């Protein structure tokens, strides 16, 4: 073997090393469906089709590692031809596996198959994480904490309310993943280089055997299009960014000791024996950043490519997408595992919540229930806050604060204001359906379980279709091969 050229050593070899484990099995499978179709259409003789399918079955059953790149073949595509010729006992010049098929549409089809399978796993993980978040939200729907805006204490809420909110984001992301899988699951095979062929092929048959739901409508789009690739990268970036925001909030809860630090998700300090560091939350933020970088790389490459088959927009972005999907799967496994072990430790006390000023909006709202205009009520409470903490407010002080802003307050209005100001747990009784009331949160949990169940049904249906297609391809390939 001659020494590798600069191009081979610095591009073809490392690309082959990374891609072959992904592409080779999928290319073999796509080739089985293609040869079945060619044989059924009478485009190749039955005996020749049977020989090809026996050779492909041999390749599919071979679990040995792919050979090292040595420069005798260009990429995984030509490795397949070389190994198939060997398995069939014929020279490569006698192969028909590429009749009515280009490397363009084969790559496009295989990329969709791989991304489809990867995203099914990611979606499964999102659904599991969502179910965990809902379980924890239901369990702690009555644990009152201080909600923050702009990093400042804002209003009382609950652990359950916050986590049900994250679960709703997950439900939206789960539906989006299911939609992307549907977008991916149409076949470009049969488009050839981009303009199709005059041969009487049956692309729908290939699609059926590979579990695709249909065909890409336009053969140019089939090989030039990259919107589905962009959508995979950007959806991962979006979903992980949202999870990273939760991780940042959980860091605060741990630091304030509102919740216990899950031991399985910590590392010890090298010199401080009292410390257990929940660095997994830092890793989650970093993983979200890496996914954003992957999405940016995909967008940059696609935007730099021509509206035609181009490695910039197809082959060269695959490594970024495969890494992104793997990272998303691990991200949601970590989030779900962390939430499963989450337990309250020392949530903020009544006194702490009141002293933070978080109850003052409820105090102003209490006045409005007695007919005081909101801006006047807000100003009354503002005067009270400037005079002292809510625990120090008295009926006389409330009336003095209202002087000149509104009519004389009734005894009931004063009592309601003070009660709202010093009892943050009243939020548990709030009736608003989307709010932090305990019953409301548990109702939200029920609604979101239904949403997740709908997406789970889509996942099961897709996997069932793929399993049936796999079985059908195995059966017909064996029949055509004469086995």
N, C-alpha and C positions, 0 to 999 in steps of 0.2 A: 504494500500500500504506500502510495506517495504521501509526502507531508501535506497536511491540510493547508489550503490557501488562507489568506487573511480573512476573507469573507466567511469561509467555512468555520474557521476557528473562533471568530468573534461574533458571528451571528447564527449561522445554520446549526452549529453544534450545540450551543447553549439553548437555543429555541427548541431544537429536537429533544434535548435532555428533559426540558420542562414539560413539553407538550405531549410526548409520545404516550405517557401513561394515561392521559386523558383521551387523546384522539384515536389511538389504535383500536381499542375495543369497540368504540362507537362506529368507526369506519368499517370494521368487519361486519357489524350488525347492519348498517345501512347497505352494505354491499350484498348481503344475503337477500334483503328485500328487493334490491334492484335486479339481481339475477333472476329471482323468482318471477318478477314482472316481465323481464325480457324473454324468458322462456314461455310464460303463459301467452305473451303476445306473438309468439312465433318469430321473434326477431333473431333468436339464436336457436340452433337445433336442440332438441330435448337432451340428447346425449352430452352435448357440450355444456348445456346448463347444469346437468346433473354433476358433471365433473367439477365445474366451478363451485357448486354448492357443497360437494364433498370436501373440496379444498378449503373452503371458508369454514366449514364445520371443524376441520382440523385446526385451523388458526384460532377459532373461538375457544376450543378446548385446551389449547396450549397455554399453560400458566407460567412458563418460564419468562424471565425478564427480557425486555427488549434488548436487542444488540446495541452495543455502543456505537456512536456515530463515528464512521471511519472514512467518510467522503465518497463511498461507492454509491450512495443514494442521497438524494437532496433533502428529503424530509419524510415524515410519517406516511404521506400519500404514496411515495415511491417505495418505501419499505413494505407497505402492504402488497403492492404489485409484485415485488421481488419474492416475498414469502409465499404469496399465493401461487406464483408460477412454480416454485419449488414444491409446494404441497400438491399441486396438480400434476407434477411431472412433465411440464411443458415449458418451452422458452417463453419469456415475457411477451414476445411478439405474437404469440397465439392466444393471448388473453382477450376476452370480450367484456371484462368487468367494467371498462370505461366507455362502452358503447352508449351513446346518448346520455353521457354524463361528463361534466367537467369537474376539475378540482374546485372550481368556484361554487357550484351548487352543492357539491359534496361537503365542502367546508361549512357552507352556510347551514346545511341541514344538520351536520354533526354538532356545530356550535349550539343550535337550538335544542338538540337532544340533551346535551350536557347541561346547559343552563336550566332547562326544564327540570331535570332530575335534581340538580343542586337546590333550586328554589323550592321544590316540593319539600325537601328536608328543612330548609329555612322556615317555610311556612308552618310545618309541623312544630318546630321549636317555638315560633311566635305564639301559636295556639296554646301550647303547654304553658308558656310564660304568662299568657293572658289569663288562663284558668287559675294559675297560682296567685296572680295579683288580685283576682276577684275573691279567692278564698280568704286572703289576708285582709282585704277591704271589708268583707262581711264580718270577719272575726273581730276587727278593731274599729267598727263603725261608731263605737261609743267612747273611744279614747280621744279626749279633747287635747289639741295642741294649738300653738300659735301659727297662723298662716302668715306668710311674708309676701310683700311686694317690694321690689327694688331693694331687697336685702334689709328691709326694716319691718318690724312687727306691724301687722295690718289688721287682721280679724281672727277670731277663733274659728277653727275648723277641726277636723278629725283626721287621724291616720287613715281611716277607711275612706274618707272623702278624697284625700290626696291620691291614694292608690287606685280608687275606682276611676279617677280622672286619667291616670296613666293607662289603666286597662282600656279605657275608651280610645285612647290614642292607638294602643295595640290593635284594637278591633278594626280601626280604620286602616292600619298598616297591613293587617292580615288580609282584608278585602283587596287592598292594592296589590299584594303579592299574588293573590289568586287571579286578579285581572292580568297581571304581567305574564303569569304562566299561560293563561288563555292566549295572550298576544304572541307568545313564543311558540305555542303549540300548533302552528300551521307550517306546512312543508314547502320548502323552496326547491325540493328535488324534482328534476325534470326541466328546470330552467336552463340547464347546461351552463355555457359561459355567461349568458344573460338573455339570449334570443331564442332559446328553445331549439327544436330540431324538426326536420321533416319526417323522421321516423315515427312510426305509429306506436308511441309509448303510452303508458297508462300511469301518469303521475299520481292519480288518486289511489291507485292500488298500492303503490309504494308508501304513500302517506298512511293508508289504513294499516299496513303491516308494521309500521314503526310507531303507531299509536298517536299520530297527528290527527287533529280534529278536522283538517281540511287543507287547502292549498293557499299559498300566497297568491293573490289575484293577478299580479303583474310580474312577469318573469324578470324585468329589469330591476324592480324593487326587491325581488327575491334575493338577488346577489349584491345589489348596491346599497340596499336599505340598512340602516343602523339604529333607527329609533328604538327598537326593542333592546338593543345593547345599552344605549344611553339610559333607558328607563330602569334596567336592572341596577346599574351603578348608582344612579341618583336615588332610587328607592332605598337601597341599602344605606346610603349616606343620610337620607332623611330619617329613617327608622332608628339608626344608631345615634344620631344627633339628639333625638328626643329621649332615648334611653340614657344618654350621657347627662342630660339635664337632670333626670331623676337621680342619677348617681351623685351629682353635685349636692343635691338636696339631702340625700341620705348621708353624705359625709357630715353635713351640719347636724343632723339628728343624732348621729353617733357621737360627735364631738360634745354636744350638749347633754348626752346620755339620756335622751328621750327614749331611745331603743337600745337593746343590747347588741354588742358587736358579735356577729356570727363567727364562732371560732374556726369553722372550716374555711373561712374566707379571709384569713389574716396571716401575716408574717411577723415573726418576732424581731425585736431590735437586737443589733449586734452587741450593744453595750448597756442598754437600759432594760433590766429584767422585768420591769413592771409593764412594759409596753407590748401591745398587740396591735399591729398596724393593718387597717383594712385596705391594703393597697389595691385590692381587686377593683375598688371604685375608681382609683386613679387609672388603672389599666382600661376600664371601660371608656373613660374619657379619651384616652389615647387611641383606643381602637376606633372610636367614632371619628377622630381626626384622620386616621389612616384611610377610613372608608371615604371621607370627603376628598382626600387626595386622589384615591382611585377614581372616584367619579369625575374629578377635574381632569385627570389624565385621559379618561375615555372621551369626555366632551372635547378636549383639546385635539385629540387625534382625529375624531370624527369631523370636527370643524375644519381641520387642516386637509381633509381628503377631498378628492373629486367626487362628483355624483356619478360614480361608476364603481365596479369592483376595484377595491383598493385595500392593500394590507393595512394602511393606517386605520381604516374604519372597521376592519373585521378581525383579521388574524392577530394584529399587534395589540388589540385591546383585550384579547381573551385572558391573558395572564392576570391582568388587573381585575377582571370580572370573577375569575375563579378564586383568586385570593380574597376578593371582597365577599363572595358568597360563603367561603369557609369562615371568614372573620365574623360575618353576621350570625352564622350558626353558633359559633362559640360565644359570641356576645350574649345572645338570648339565653343560652344555657347558663351562663354566669348570672345574668339578671334573675332568671327564674330560680336558680339555686339559692341566691342570696335572699330573695323575698320569701322563699319557703321557710327560712330559718329566722325571719324577722320577728322580734318580740318586744313589746314595750318594756322599758326599764324604769326610768324616772321621768315620765311626761311632765311638762310644765304644770306647776301647781296653780290653783285658782288665784292665789296671791300674785304669782309671777305673771300670769296672763293679764290680770287686771292692771298691775303696775306698768306693763308694757304699753298700755293705752289701746290694746286691741279691741276692747269692748266699747269704745266710744261711738263708733258708727251705730251700733245697736242702741246705745243710749239716745242718740239723736233720732233714730227711727221711732223709739218709744214715744217721744214727744209728738211726732207727726201723727201717730195713731189717735192723738187727742186733739187734732185739728190745727196744730202749730205748723205754719209753713216750713218747708224743709230748710230753707236758707236761714230762717230765724232759729230753728232748732239746732242747726249746725253751729251757729254763732253762740248760742247759749252753752253748748257743750264745749266749744272752744274756750270760752271764758272760764268754765269750770276746770278744764285741763290746765290752764295757765295758773289757776289758784292752788292746785294740789292734785294728788293722785286720786282716782275714783274712790278708793276705800275711805277717803277723808271727806267725801261729799255729804252734806246734810240737807235736809229739806229747806232750811233757812238759806243756805248757800245757793241752792238751786233757784229759789225765788229771786234772790239778789242778782244772780247771773242773768235771769230772764228780764229783769227790770229794763224797760225802754226798748226791748226787742219784740215783745209780744204781749198779749193780754195776760192778766194774772193767771197763773197755772192752777189747775185744780189739784186737790190732794192726790187723786188717782194718777194724774199725769206725773207729778213729782215722784210718787212711789214707783211707778213703772220705769221712769228714767233711772232711778237709783238701782232698782233691781237688775235692769239690763246691764248697768255699768259694773256691777260687782258679782254677777253670776254668769261667767262665760259658758257654763254647762247648759244654759238655756238654748244654746245653738243646737243641742241634740233634739229639741222639740220642734225645730223649724220645719214647717210643712212644705216649703218650696220643693218641687219634685227633683230639681237638679242640684239642690243645696246639700249642706252637711248634716241635716237632720238624720238621726240614726235610721229611722224608718225609710227616709228618702234614699239614703245610700244603699240600703239593702234592696230597695226596689230597683235602683240603678244597676246593682249587681245582677239582679234577675234579668233585666232588659239586655245587658251586655252578654250574659251567658247565651241568650237566644241568638244574638249577632254572631258570636263565636261559633255556635253550633251550625249556623248557616254556611259559614266559610269552611268549617270542618267537613260538612257534607260535600262541598265542592272538591276538597282535597281527596276524600275517599273515592268520589266518583272518578276523578282523574287517575288516581292510582289503579283503580279497578280497570279502567279502559286500557291503561298501559300494560297491565298484567295480562289482560285478555289478548291484546295485540301481540305481546311476547309469545304467548302460548300458540297463537294462530301462526305466527311466523315460524316457530320451531316445527310445528306440525307440517305446514306446507313445504318448508325447505327440505324436511326429511322425505316427504313424499316425492318431490321433484327429483331429489338426489337418488331416489331408488333405494332408500334405506328402510 
